[in-house]
Amino acid sequence: MPRVPGDEILSTEMRCGLENDYRRRLAWPVALVAVITIASGGAAAPVVPGAVSGIPHFDKVVHFFVFGLLATLVLRAFSRENGYRLAATIAVLVTSAFGLADELHQSTNPVRHFSWLDWMADTAGAVVAVSVYLGWARYRTALEMPLRVPQRREAALSAGCAGDTDRTAADSDPGRRPGLKRR
């Protein structure tokens, strides 16, 4: 296949863009795992009188939603490279395994204990969240909507990713006022 001038630049730009995108998508599940690990290593959550005392097994509801969120974040992190079906399987298995590891981690703390029901709530939350994500197109579309954060060209250049910017040729026009789009 004949090479076109600029192929090297394009491939470098694409590579840097994909690597940065993957890092961004992976950062959220890693951050949530860190928060869960730190929270589960501490003392048991104090019971505030009147706050949740009227809801039986409220901790299972919390497990369900937190681990459902984790499964959704894992699914989103792996879906672009692997497709939704494989990513869904990965998300449920990873989340369930982490839930089990979290319960084992809690069992080493003298004020906490291992609970099969907590692990089942973790896994159920993962399965439901992944199912809703895959089965409800409007929900999935809302979650996949990109949030654009302006990035400086200098920061991208210093990181070695020449093409990893949100700037276009129109942005570099000195006669153009910022914030106005050309038609």
N, C-alpha and C positions, 0 to 999 in steps of 0.2 A: 504494500500500500504506500503510495507516495506521501511524503511528509510535507506538511504545509508550514510555512514560516509562522512561528508563534505557538506551535503545538506544545513545546516545552513549557511555555508560560501558562497556557491554558491548563495543562495537566497539573502544574504546581498549584495554580489557583483552585482548581477543583479539589485536589487532594487536601489542601489546607482548609478549604471550606467544609468539606465532609468531616475532617478530623475535628474541627472546632464544633460543628453541629453535633457530632456524636458525644463529645465531651460535655456539651451543654445538656443534652438529653440524659446522660448518665449521672450528671451532678445531682439532680433532684432525688432519685432513689437512694443514692449514696448518702446524701444529707439526711434523709428520713431514717435510714438504717442507723446512722450515727445518733440521731435524737432518740430513737427507740432503745438503742443499746445503753445509752447514758441513763435514760429514765428507768429502765428495768434493773439497772445495777444499784440504784439507790434504795432508800427505804420505801415501804409501801405507801401509796398515796394516802394522805390524811383524809379522814372523813369529816367533811364540813357539815355540821348539823343543819338539816333542812335543805341542803343543796341538791343532793341526789339520793338521799336516804329513802325517799319514797319509791324509787325505781329499783325493783329487784334485779340483780345481775347486771347492773349498769356497766360494770367493767367489761362484760362480754360484748356489749354494744360498742364500746370504745375500741376493743380489739377488732371487731368486725369492720368498722369504718377505717381505722388507721391502716390495717393490713390490706383492706380493699384499695385504699389510696396507693399503698406501696405496690400492689400488683398492677394497678393502672400505670404507674410511673415506669415500672419495669417493662410492661408491654409496649409503651410508647418508645422506650429507649431501644428496644430490639426489633420493632416491627418493620422499620425501613429496610434493614439488611436481610431479614429472614422471612418476611411475610407475616400476616396476622395469625395464621393458625399455629405456626411453630412458635412465634413470639408469645402467643397466649399460653401455650403449654409451658414454655420457659418461665413465664411470669407466675403461673400458679405453682409450679414446682419450686422455684426459687423462693417465693413468698412463704409457702408452706414449710420449706426446710428452714428458712430463717425464723419462722414462728416457733418451730420446735427447738432450734438452737437458742432462741431467746428464753424459752421456758426452762431449758437446761441451765442457762446462765443464771436465771432467777433462783434456781434450786441451790446454787452455791452461796446465796446470800441468806444469812440467818433470819432475817425478817421477812423474806419472800418465800414462795413455794412454787413447785411445779404444778401446773394444772392442765390436765388433758382437755378440759372444757375451754380453756383459753386458746389452746392450740387449735381446737376444732373451730372456734369462732374466727381465728386468724385465717384458716384455710377456707372456711365458708365465705368470709369477706372477700378473699382473693377470687374465688370461683364466681361469685355474684358480680363483683366489679368487672371482671374480664368479660363475663357474659353480657352485661349491660353495655360495655364499651363496644363489643363486636356486634351486638344485635340492634343497637339504637343509633342509627346513622346521624341523626341530628345532634345527639350528645357527643358522639365521636368527632363530628365536624367542629363543634364548639370548642372541644379540647385541643384540636389540631390547629386552630387558628393561631398563626404566628404572632407573637408580640415583638414588634420591631423596636430594638434599642439602637439608637444611633451610635455608630462606632467611628472613631477617628482613623483616618487613613494612616497617620503616623504610627499609631499603636499596632495596626495590622502589618505595616512594613517592618517595624522593629521585631515583630514576632516571626518574621520570615514568610508571611503569607501576603504576597503582593496583591492578590485579588480578593482578599477577605474584607471587603468594605461594602457599605450600602450606598456608596456614592456612584453617581452616573456621570456621563460626560456633561450633562446639563448642570450638574451641581458645581462643576469647575468653571462655569462661564462667569467671568468677572462682572459682566453687566447684568447679571440676574440677581434679583433680590432673594434672600433666603426665605424658604417657606412657600414660594410660588412655584407652581408646576407649569411647564410649557405644554402647549397643546400641539 
